[in-house]
Amino acid sequence: MKKIRQSGGQKILSPMLMLFILLFAGGFQPLMAQQASVSGKVTTTAGEALPGATVRLKGTNTGAAADADGRYKISVSEASAVLVFTFSGYATQEVQVAGRSVVDIIMQESQTGLNEVVVVGYGTQKKVNLTGALSVLDMKTKENTPITNASQALHGVSGLWVNQAGSRPGADNATIRIRGVGTTNNANPLVLVNGIEYDFNEINPNDIESITVLKDASAAIYGSRAANGVVLVTTKTGKEGKTKVTYNFSYGIQSPTMMPDVVWDPIEYMQLKNQALRNEGKTVVDYTDQQIQQYKDGMANNPYAYPNIDWFDLVMDKGKLMQHHVQVSGGNEKVLYSLALGYMDQNGILINNDQAQRYSIDLNLSAKVTDRLRVGGNIIGNYRKSVEPADGTASYFGSLMRVLPIFTPYVEDGRYGNVVFRTPGRNAIENPMKLVKEGYRKPEAQRLFAKVFADYQLPFNIKYNVNLGVDKLDNYDRRFNNRVNTYEPLTLTAMTYGQTVAYNNSASNRNLSFFQTLSWDKTIAGKHNFSVMGGTSYNSFDVSNFSASIENVAGNSLSAINAGSLNPAVTGAITTDRLASYFGRANYSFNEKYLLEAVFRYDGSSRFARGNRWGFFPGISAGWRIDQENFFNMKNIDLLKLRASYGKLGNQAVPLYSYQNVVELGGDYSFVNTIQPGAAVESYNDPTIHWETTATYNLGLDVSAFNGKLTAEADVFKRRTSDILRQVNISAQVGNLNGPQRNIGVVDNTGFELNLGHRNRISDFTYELLGSVSYVKNEVVDLNGETVISGRRILKEGYPIDAYYVLQADGIYQSQDEIDKSATVSSAVKPGYLKYKNMNGDDVINGDDRIVTGSSIPKWTYSFGINLGYKRFSLNTYFQGVQGLTIYPTANLAYPVNNGAGLTKEWATDSWKPGNRGARLPILTTPQGASENYQNSTFWFRSGNYLRVQNVQLNYSVPESVLSKANISKLTLFANLQNFFTFSEYKDSDPERNITLDTLYDYPLLKTISFGLNVIF
């Protein structure tokens, strides 16, 4: 049998062999005694047949499908058997056979979402009765897609900006921003898994049932950690019924979505570099005509010394991604169980030191001990390990973006090479082949989440719930850099790279979470519905880390710390953080027409001084079901609900001990020729700091029509964050201390969200159209009159956080006469150089002419999908994009021939020349020789806008009649294109990138073509 072989010779079972093993592990059902046959027809309310409708014998894996005329036939063993009828877009129905041989059924179209139950803070609610602004992601919509991190599933969710900055194996998580950015501190949302805080990156996406995002006052029940929004993750649990085994396999091929289009021709590179120097007025260039001719001749005779290669092709290859996932679940009214195991193996695009593996387990158990008591537990285990180049991936891509076409990977005897012609500015000759093959960095993480809970039914319909959870993370990071020499290809002269270094680091996090609630529900006179919940919680966070390093490791191959002999270094730290809370929620509804909800949380945090530790965070929301009013008589409207909410949320994400004047160790000094241990206060801190507070306002409208065929949700919102904690500067005369954290700053995020959906069925054909758009205006309202400038970014009242502070580019100088009549940066400006606007009219271009412009936060995020189905085939597409985002790439390849680096092809074709005065780019120069062209200016702005075809998925469901003989309930074959098409003005890298990393030195985002199967026994 054919097998898939990984690097390293490891053999992996083929999916067909896995399917074969699982089939026999599940066993075949024996023939039932006294079989009886039941047949019938499945139709709609209009009398139309429903071909493909599924009929299942409840509690078994026995099933059948309706034929083209809607007719079915199934065997039953008992007269009391129950048949379960299901079909997409229609309500599931259960019918007792009651001894009949013919059972016809009329399926009712479901009012999608109206009776859906969604997870909210410390509980669940019917979606139709929600008064807050929530986004709910059913992970069934992401089923069989090749996502490797749970955060990637949130791309395109309404109100969220999800930004995945690269696809490095083992570190391909995305950042999540909910309704803008309201702080200059940590802006990550709070993530809770089954009610307990947990890292989103440490859970297998296949184990998730649903994700709920709290975006407004509904998040106030999480108080001091809710200002950036709350993400509630619910994992899969067992359902009543016979044991079900689900197995999923996928295999994918990966490659970068975009890479810089580099000049790899060595002759063209040398000529362009010389031209850049001549354009600056230099008479001495880097490569003489004799050297260029020597190189031309040498390419034919000695490719080791005179290479002609594409370095990207040399050190990168197709990546591979394989995932297995199996779940065993089931239960009865007494016990529910679910056990899931997952395995991921990913080989990245680099030819070496670019792998990741993940092993996961998710166990959910619950048991009804008595009529009043149910107990249960949940264990999530995740072990992942990866390998990357010795100095880290970012450092490696920094070297790769700096390599020149004339650099050689190997000399003729197989040792690593460097270059024949040394280039000014290149004291260290990087060899990306050596850097990717020699040494390593091996991060590992093992995380265990354990939770136990109990529900007890008290008298008077009061329910007590108690939860205890422990989250234990152990991180290990081993690095070895063996500093192998490179050699000049002709003379074989060695170039050395310093001492070998061995480095070990370990970190341990232990988070303890406890919460308990009392809840009460009551309906009076059939119309007045009351629900009250109150509780307490306690969280303890303990973090420790230890690291050691040493140089001059013996033999250049041993990697243990005790194998070194020079410059040993050891460091470590321990921190503790505590949070105690009281919280509650009260709901009232009158006849499910008028809805009211109030929540609160009272938090006490050890991050603040006594007297400032406690904060109160309330929220209130209301809803009006207009469709339930007597005066409302539009028959085709299923739901028309108006919502409004207001709440206060907190953010305690200030560095630990910021309210104390901390004594820093390590200030050793010499006294009487002896090194003495020293310590000192290095920062002045403010003991009066307190919470950042976000006031959130929301007004929404929900509409559903034509039995859920048409849906719409619209929200307008405002989030004002005040008392933002940030570091302020103090005079150096005050002990030369760093400034304290203080509550200074107000930021607004104002915008709207719109979600539209339409679905329908026409005979065997189904279709669904989905779309969402979100707009956010981010503005710094108050900085206490201060302006904070950091390089090319600025914090200034009236502008977005991290706006750009740069010169306004105004075209390209075409003649010396134009230069003479303009204000310039310097007297060295020549025709072809960039021209800047003199904003203050003083006839000098300098920092006083800078303007505030651009945005590091997108104004628009949007998504849409088109899902089609015909009989057993389905085609699902999902598009996602952002607008109003500015990026500013700099340095190697973003700038041409920067400090001895290479350049992209556009500078050969689109730069200004006397014969090409309409060029898009200025005349080719080096940043070091003509800094006038490389001032921080709007010319270097690049659009971060893009539209991406996030996923295209084709599915085929194998007929049940084929599967039933093998005791298989369902088998789906699928293929995906993930991230495969991206439309963007920016071409040097994927526009979805680290916005504040103003270089190209990062692992690229990958696109994937994958296939697989999903089978249920």
N, C-alpha and C positions, 0 to 999 in steps of 0.2 A: 504493500500500500504506500502510496506517495506520502512523504512527510515534508514538513516545512523545516528548514534548517536555519538556525540563527547563527550570528557570529559567535565564535568560541566553540562551535561544534555541538552545541546543545540541540537535542531533538525535541520537537514539540508535536504532540499528537494532532493529527489532522482533524478538522471538524467532523468529517464523516465517521472517523473512529470514535470520537467523543460521543457522537449521536448514537452509535451502535452500543457503546458501553452503557449510556444512560437508558437506552431502550430496554436492555436486559436488566438493568438495575431496577427499573420501574416494574418490570414483569408484565406478563400478559394476563388479562382478566380471564378467568375460566368462564366457560359458557354457563349462563344462568339457567337454573331449572325452571321449567314451566314458563318458557318464554311466550309472550303474547305480542302481537303486532298492533301498533297504533299508527294511523295515518290521518292526513287532513290537509287543509289548505291555509296558507298565511296570506292575509290581504290587508290593505289599508282601509281606512274609513270610507274611502271613495270606491271600494270594491276592486282596486287594482292589486294584482299579484305582487308579492315581495320575494323575488328570487334571491337566494343567498341568505335568507333569514336563518339563524341558527336555532336548532331545537336540541336541548340537552336534558338528559335525565338527571334530576337534581340529586346531588350527593355522589355522583359517579362521573366517570370520564366518557360515558356513552353519549354520542351526539349524532346529529344529522343536519343536513342543510336542505332548504327548499330548492326545488328545481326551477326551471325557467317559467313554469306556470304557477309557482308558489306552493307546489305540493311537496309533502315530506312523508317519510315512513321511518319509524323507529321501533325497536324492540324494548319491551318492558317486562319485568318479572313479577310485579305485584299490581293488583288492581288499585291500590292506594298510591301508586307512584305519582310524582309531581313532575310535570314538564316545564322547563324554563325556556321562554321564547325571547330572543334578543335580536336587535338589528340597529345599526347605526342610525341615530336621529329619531329613534322611537323608544318609548318607555318599555323597560323590561317587564314581562308578565309571567306569572307562575300560575299554572292550571293543574288541578288534580284530575287524573285520568278517570277515577271513579268507575272503573270497569268498562269504560267505553272503548270502542275500536276506532271511532272516528272523532277527532277533536279539531274543529276548525277554530281559527283565532283571528281576531281583527286587532291589528296593532295601532296604538294611538301615538301620534307624533308627540315627542317629549318637548316640554317648554324648557329648553336648554338653560341650565344655570339657575332657574328660579327656586328649585328645591335643593340645590347643591349646598352641602355643608362645608364651610371653610374654616381653617384654623385661624384663631385670633389669640391675643395675649391671654394665657392661662385658660384656654377653653376653645370651644367651637361655636359657630353661629350659622344659621341659614343665610345664604348669600342674599336672599331677597329682603332680609331684615337688617342688613348692614347699614350703618349710618356714617361710617368712616371711609376714607380713601385707601383702598387696598388693591394691590395687583396680585393675582393668583396664577401660578404656573403649574399646570398639571403635567407631571413629567412623562405622561404617556405621549405627549406631543413631541418629546425629544427621544422617544424610544428608537433604538437601533441607529442613532446618530453617533459618529465617532468622536464624542467629546471625552476628554480625559480629566477634566476638572469641573466640579459642580458649578463654579462661578461662570463658566462659559455658557451654561444653559440659560443665563439671564439676559443674554444679548437680545435687544429689541423689546424687552418688557417695558411697558408704559411707565414713564417717569424715571427711568434708570439710564444712566450713562455707564455702560460696561466697556472697559478698555483693556484689551489683552495685549500687553506689550511683549510680544514674542512667544515662541512655542518651544522653549528649551525643555527637553525631557525632564520631568520631575519638578519643573518650576514654571508651568504654563498657566498659572492662575491669572485672573483678571481683577482689576480694581473696580469697585462698585461705588457709584455716587448716586444718591437718591435726591431728586429735585434740587440739583445744583450743589454748590460747595458753600458751606456756611462758616467755615473756620480756617485759620491758617495752621491749626494743629491737625491731629489725626482726624480725618474725615471719613473713616471707614464705618459702615453701619454695624450695629450689634447683630451677631448671628447666633441663633439658638437652635439646637438640634433636639427635638423632642422635649423642649422646654428648658434645656440646659445649655449654657454658653459653650460653644465649640467652634473649632476652626473649620471654616467652609472648605478649605483645601484638603482636609484630611478625611473626607467621606467619599465613598464611591458613588458617582452619579446614578448608577444602576440601582442603588439601594434606596433612592429617594422616591417617595410617593408624590409629594407636592411641596411647593415653596410659596409662602405668603409674604408679601412685602407690605409693611405698615408705613404709610407715607405722611400721615397727618396726626391729628390729636389722638387717634387710636393707639399710637405708640407711647403715649404719656404713661401708660401703665408700667413701662420699663424705665421711666424717670431719668436718672442722671446719665444713662448710657444711650438714650434714644434720640438725641438731637440730630444724628446723621441718618435716622431711619432704622428700622428693625426688619431683619429677615428671619422668618420662622420656617425651619426645615422639618418636615415630617417624614420619617422613614417607613418603609413597607412593613406591614404586620400581617399576621395570619387572618384568614377569613373562615367562617364556618363552612364546612364541606369536607369532602374527601381530600386526602393529601395530593397536592399539586406540585409537580416538579417543572421548573422553567429553566431552560438553558439558552444562553445567548452567546454567539461567537461572531467576531468581526475581525477582518484583516484589512489593513490599509497601506497605501503607498503615499509618502509625503514629500513635498518639495516646497521651496520658498514661494510666497505669493509674488514678491518683488525683490530684486537686488539691483544695486547700482550698475549702470551700463558702462563699464570701465574700459579705457584704452589699454588693451593687453598686447598690442603690437609694439615690440621694443623699439623699433626704428621710429615709428610714429611718436611714441612717448618721448624719446630723446629729442626729436625735432621740435615737438611742442614745448618741451621744457626750455630749450634754447630760445624759442620764439618768445616765451613769456619773459625771459631775462632781457632780451633785446628790446621788447616793448617798454621795459622800464628804463631804457637808456643805457644798459650795461653793454660793454664791448667784450668782456670776458664771459663766456658761457660755460656750462657744466660739461658738455660733451663736444670735443673737437670734431671737425669733419673727418679726420683720420680715424678717430675712435668709432664713429658711426659706420664708416666703411669697413673697419676691422670687424665690427659686430655683424654686418651684413655677410661678410665672407665666412665668419666663424659659425653662423647658424647652420650652414650646410655641412661643415666639417667637424664641429665640436659642440653639439647641443648641450653638453654639461656646462661648459663655460659661457656659451652664448644661447641661452634658452629662448624659446618662443612659445610660451605656454599661457593658458588661462588659469590663474591661481584659484579662482572660485571652483572651476571644474576639477582641479587637482586635489583639493582638500575637502570637497563636498560631494555627496552622492545622494541617491534617493533614500529617504528615511522610511522606516517600517514601523507599523503600529498594529499590535495584536491584543485583543481583549477577550477574556472568557468570563462568564458570570453564570452561576447556577443558584437557584433559590428553591428551597423545599418549604412549603407552607400548607397550612390547613387548620382544622380544629373543629370544635363543637361548642355547645353553649357553656361548657365547663372550662375548656382549655383552648387557647389559641396560640399558635406557634409559627415562627418563620425563621429560617436559617439561610443566610445567603453568603456565598463565597465568591470572591473576585480575584482575577489575576490580570495584570497589564504588563506587557513587555514592549518597550519602545526603543528603537535605534534611531538616533537623530540623524541629521544631514551631514555632520562631520564624519570623516572616515575613521576616527578613533576618539576615545574618551568622550563619548556622547551617547550614553545609554541611561535608561531608567526602568525600574521595575516597581510594581506595587502589588502587594498582597492585602486583601481586605476580608473582613468577616463582619457580619451584622446579624445578631441574634436577638429576637424579640419573643418573649414568653409572657403570658398572662393566664391566671387561673382563678376561677370562681370558687373560693374556698367554702363560703356559705352563701345564703341568699343575700346577705348584707355586705360581705367582704370579698373583694377581688384584689389580688396581689400580682405583681409582675416585675419584669426586669428587662433591660436592654443593654447589650454589650456591642460596642463598635470597636473593632481593632483594625489598625492600619499600619502596615510596615512598608516603607518605600526607601529605595536606595538609588543613587544615580552616580554617574561619573562625568566629569568635565575636565577641560585642560587645567594644568597645574595652577596657573595664575587666575583661574576663573574665566567664565565665558565672556564677560564684558571685556576683560583685558585681551583675550584671544582675538575677538573681533576687532578690537582696536588695532592690533598688529596686522590682521588680515586686510583691513581697510587702508593700511599704510604700505603694504608690500608693493614693490615695483616690478614691472615686467622683466627687468634685466636681472632680477634676483634668481638664483638657481636653487632648486630643492636639494640636489645631491651632486657631489663631485663624482668622478668616474669610478672611484673605488667603493662607492656606496656610503661614504660618510656625508654628513650634512654640509651643504655648501653655503656661500654667501654671494659675492658679486665680484666681477672683474673690474668694473669702473666704479670707484667710490663716488658717491654723490654728496655734495655739501649739505649739511643739515642732517646727515644720517650717520651719526657716530656709532649707534648700535644698529647692526644689520639684522633685522628680524627674519627668521625663517619659519613661516607658518607651518611647514611640514614638520619641523622639529618640535615646534610648540604644541602641535596636536598629538604627537606620538610619544613624547618624552614626559615622564612624570605624570601626575594625576591629582585630581581633587575628588574625594569620595564622600559626599554628604549622605548621611543616613538618618532616618527618623522613624521611631516606633511610638505609636500613640494608642492608648487604651482608654476608652470611655465606658464607664459602667454606671448604670442607673437602676435603682430599685424604687418601686412605688407601691402604694396601697390606696384603694378607694373603700371607704366604709360608709354605708347608708345609716345615718342616724335617724331618730324619730323626727316627726314634723317635716319630712321630706328634705332634711338637711344632709348634705353629703360632705364628708371629710376626705381630703386628698393630701397625701404626704409624699415627697420625693427627695431622694438623696442621690447625688451624682458625684462622681470623681473622674476627672480628666487628667491623665498622666502622660506627659510628653517627654521623651528622651531623644535628644539630638546629638549626633556625632559627626564630626567633620575632620577627615584626615587628608593632609596635603603633603605632597612630596615634589620638590622641584630639583631635578638632578643636574641642571646647568650644563648640558652637553655642549661641546665646542662646535663651531662651524669653521669651514676652511675655504680660503680663496681658491677658486677653481683651477687657476693656472700654476700658481706657486705653492699651493697647499699650505700656506701660512695660516696658523690657527688663530681664531678669535675667541677669547674667553668671555664668560658671562657671570662672573662672580661665584660666590660660595653656594654649594648645595644647601637646601633648607628643608627641614622636616617640621611639620606643624600638626598638632592635635588639639581639637577643641571638643568640649562636651557641655551640654546645657540640659537642665532638667526643669520642667514646669509641672507644678501640681496645683490644680484648681479644684476646690471643694465647693459644691453647690447644694444648698438645702432650701426647699420651700414647701410650705403647707398652705392649704386653702380650705375654707368653709364656704359652701355654696347652697343657695336655696332658690327654688323655682315654685311659682304658684300662679294658677289661673283662677280668676274670680269672675263669676257670672258668665263664663265662656268668652269674655271679651277683654278683660283686664289681665294682662300678662306681666308678671313681675319676675325678675331674676336678680339676685344679689350674690356677690362673691367678695370675700376678703381674705387676706393672707399675709404671711411674713416670709422673708427670705434672708439668707446669709450666704455670702460668697467670700472665699478665702483664696488668694492667689500668691503662690510662693514660687520664686524663680531663682535658680542658681546657675552659674556657669564657671567653667575652668578652662584655661588654655595654656599650652606650653609650646615653645618652639626652640630650635637649635640649628646651628649652621655647621658646615664642614662635616657632613655625614660621611662616614668611612665607606670607601669602595664605590661611591657614586651610584649605589644600587640599594643599599639598606635604607629603610625608611623609618626605623624606630627612633624615638627621641634619644635613647641612651647610646645610639650609634654615632652621635655628633660630638663635637668638641669645642665649638666656638659660640660665644654670645648666647648662652641659654637665657630664656625669658619665660616667666610664669606670671599669670594674672588670673583673677577670679573675683566674683561678686555674688552677693545674696541680697534679694529684695523681697519684701512682704507687702501685701496690699489687702485691705479688708473693706467689705461693703455690707451694710445691714439695711434692711428695707421693710416697709409696711406698704401694702397696696390694696386696692379694691376696685370693684366695678359694680354699677347698678344699672339695670335695664328696665324700661317700661314700654309696653306697646298697648295701644287700644285697638282691638280688633284687627291687628296687623295693618293698621292704617296710619296711626301716628306713633312714631318711634322716638325714643329718647334714651340716651346713654351717657353716663358720667363715670369717669375713671380718675384715679389719683395714685400717686406714689410718693412716699416720704423716705428719702434716701439719706444715709449717713456714710461718708467716705473718709477713709484714713488718709487720703491725698491732701486734705486740708487741715488747717489748725483748728484746735478746739474753739468753739464759738462760730465757726464757719463750715462745719462738717455736714450739717443737715440742710436739705433742700426739699421743698414741696413742689410737686409737678402735677397739676390738675389738667383734665381734659373733659370737654363736653361736646356732644354731637346729637343731631336730631334728623329725623327723616319723615317725609310725608308721602305716603302711597296714594298719589292722586287717582290712580286707576281704581282704587277701592271706594272712591266717593260715589254717592248715588247720582250726582249730576254728570258723572263721566260715563258716557255711553258709546265710546268708540270700541266696537267689538273686536277689532283686529289688534288692539293694544293689550298685550299681556301684562306689561309693567310700565308704570310711569312714576318714578320716584325722585323727589327732590331731597338733597342732603346738604347739611351744613355742619361745620365743626370748628372748634377753637381749642387750643391746648398749649401748655408750656412743657418744653422738653429740656433736658440738661445734657451737658457734656463735661465729664470730669477728666478728659484726656490731657491732663497736664503732667509733665515729668514728675516722677516720684520725688518727694521731699522738697518740692519747690517752695514750700512755706518756711523751710528751715535754712539757717546758714550752715551748710554742710562742710565739715572738715575733710579735705582731700588728702589722702596719704600719697606717698611716693615723692614728696618734695625733698629728696635727700640733698645734703650739702656737705662741703668739706670743712672740717674744723681740726686744726693742728695736724694737717696732713692725713686726716682720717675721715672717711665718709660716714656721716652721721644720718640716721633716719630723721626725716622731717615731715611735717604736716602743716597745712595752712588752709584758711578759708579763701576760696578763689572766686566766689560769687556772692553778691548781696541778694538776699531773698526777702520777699514781702510776705509777712505772716497773715495779711488781711485778704489774700486772694480767695476767690470763691468760684462757684460754678459758672461756666458759660450757659446762657439760657436762650432757647429758641422758642419764640412765639409763632405758632402755625395757625393759619386761617385757610379754610377750604369750603368751596361751594360746588356741589356736584349734581348731576342729573343722570339717571339711569333709565333707559328705554329698551323694551323688548316687544316685538310685534310679530304677528302671524305665526303664533306657536313657536317662537324662538328663532324663526328663520331670519329675522332682522334684529340686530342688537346695536346699541350705542351707549357709550359712557362718556361724559364730558365733565371736566373739573377745572376750576380756576383756583389758584392758590397763592399765598404769600407766606414766606418764612423769614422772620427777622431774628437774627442771632445777635445778642448783645453781650457785653462784658467778655468779649473774646480775650482769651489768655494769650499773651505773647510777650516775648522778651523785649525789654526796653534798655537803651544804652544809658550809662551814667558816666560822669566825668572821670577821666583817668586819674585825676588827683585824689579820688576817693579810693585809695589803696590799689589802684589799677585792677579793680574787680570787674567781673562780668556783671551785666545788669540783671535785675530780677524779672520774673514773670509777673505781669500785672493784667488786671481786667481792663483792657483798653480796646475799643473797637466795636462797631456795629456793621453787620453785613445783611443785605436783603437778597432773597431769591424769589422772584415773582414770575408766574407763568401760567400755562394751561396745558391740559392733556385731553386728547380726543381718541377714542377707540371705536371702531366700526366693525361690524361683522355681518355676513350674510351667508346662509347655507340653504341648500335645496336638493331635492331628489327628483329626477325625471326618469322614470322607469328604472333601468339598471345603472343609470349615470347619476353620480352625486358630485356636488361641488361645494366648496367653501371658500369665501373671500374674507380675509382678515386684514385690518390695517390699524396702525396707531401712530400718533405724532405727539411729541412733547416739546414745549418751548419754555426756556428758562432765561430770565435776565438776571445776571449776577452783578451786584453793585456794592462797593464799599461805601457805606453811608457816613461813618464817623470814625476817625482815627485820633481823636483829641487834637486835631490840627496838625498832626505829624504826617510826613511822607517818608516811606521806606523804600529806598532804591537798592536793588541787589543785581548788579550787572546790567543786563538788558531788560530786567523785569522790575515792576514797581507796584507798591501798594499806595493808592492815592484815592482820596474821597471822590466819589462820582464815577469810578471806573471799576471794572471787574477785578477780582483777586488775581494777582500775577499777570496783569496786563503788561504790554511791552512799552518800553521807554526808549525810543530810537529816533534817528533822523528820518525825515520824509524824503525818500528818493524821488527825483524829478527828471528821470530820463538819463540820457547819455550825452556828454559833450561831443559835438560834431566838428568843431573847429577851434582854433586858437582864439579867434575873434570872440566867439561865444564865451570862452573861458575868461578873457580879459574883461568882459562886461558883467561877470557874475562874481558872487561871493564864493570862495573856495575853501577847502579844508587846508590846503597848503599850496606853496608855490610850485610843487612838483606835478600838479595836475596837468594831464595831457589830453588831447582829443581821444575819445574812446573811453575815458574815465567816467565814473558815475557822477551825476549832478545831484545836489541836495538843495532843498528849500531853505532859504534864510528866514526862519520863522519870526525872529525878533527885529529884522531889518537893520542889523548893525554891520552888514557887509562882511561878516566873518562867520564861517561855519564851525561851530563847536558844540559842546554839550548843552549850551543854553538854547540851542535850536531843536532839541529833542521834543517829540510829541508823545502823548500816551495814546496807544492804539492797539488793535488786535485783542485776542482773547485766548487764554489757555484753557478755557472751559467752553464746550460747545453750546450754542444757543438752541439748536434743534437736534433732536434724536427722533428717529422714525423707523418703522418696520412695516412690512406687509407680507402676506402669504397667500398663495393660491394652491388649494388642495383639491385634487380631482380623483374620482374613483369610478371604475367600471368593472362590474362583476367582481372578480378576484384580484384585479389590479388596482393599485393606487399610486398616484404621483403627487408628492408633497413638495412645495417649494417655499423657501423662507428668505426674505430680503431684509437687510438692515443697513442703516447708515446714520451719519451725523453731518451737520452743517454748522457754519459759524465758528470754526475752530482754526486757530493759527498755530503753525509750528515753525521753528527757527533752527534748522540743522546747520551746524558749523563744522569746522576743522576738516580732517582728512576726507577727501572725495566730495564732501559738501562744498568745500572751497577747492579750487584747482591747485595742483602742485603745492600743497600746504606744507611748508617746512620739510621739503624733500620727499613728499608723498606723490601719488599719482593723480589722475584726473579722469573725469567721465567724458564720453564721446561728444556730448553737446558742446563742449568747449572747442572742439575741433571744427564743428560745423556752424555753430550759432553765435560765436563771439564776434565782436566788432572788429572790423578791418577797414582800411581806407576804401576798399572796394565792396564793403558790406556794411554800409552805414545804417541800414535799417535793422541791424541785428538785435536779437532779444537780450543778449548778454553783453557786458562791457568787454573791452579789449582784454586779452589773456595776459594776466600778470600774476606774480606770486603774492600771497598775503604779507610776507615779510619784506618784499621789495617795493610794494605799492600799497601800503596800508590805506591809502585814500579810497581804494575800491572796496575795502573790507570793514568800513565803519559799521557799527550797529545801525542798521537802517531797514526801512520797509522793503528795499529791493530783495533782501534775503528771506523775506517772508515766504513761506510755502503753505499752500492750502491743506488743512487737515481734513477737508470735506471728502466724503467717499460714500458710495453705494456699493454694498457687497451682496452677492448671492451667497447667503450664509450656508444654505443647505438645499440640495436637490436630492430627493429620496424616491426611489422606485421600489415598490413592494409587490410581491405575489403571494397570495395565500393558497396553499395546496388544498384541494378539495377534501372535505371531511370523509367522504366515502373512500378515498384512497388511504387516509390515515387511520381510520377506525380499526382496521384489521391489526394494526401494530400497536393499538392502545395509545395512540397519539391524538391529543385533542386538537392541537393546532400547530401548523408549521408554516412560517413565513420566511421567504427568501427576500433579501433586500440588497440594494446597492446605493451608495451615497457619493455625492460630490460636495465636499465641505470647504468653504472659503475659496471656491474654485475660480470665481469671477469677481474682480474688484474694479470699480470704475472710479478713477481719481485723477486729478491734474498732477499730483505729485508722483514721481516715478523712481526716485532714488531708493526708496524703501517703502514698506507698507505704511500708509498714513495712520493706521491704528498702532500707535507706538507710545513709548514713555514720553509724555509731552514735555516734561522738564529736563529730559536728557537731550541736550542740544547737540548730539553727535549721532553718527551712524553705527556706534560701537555696541550693538546689541544683537542678540539672536533673532533671526528673522521670524516673522509669522509664517506658518506653514499651511498649505492647502493639502487636502487629502482626498484620494479616491479609494473607497472601501466597499467591501461586500461582506455578506454574512448570512446567518440564519438565526431564527428565534423559534424554539420548539417548546411546546407545553405537553407534558404527559399527564 
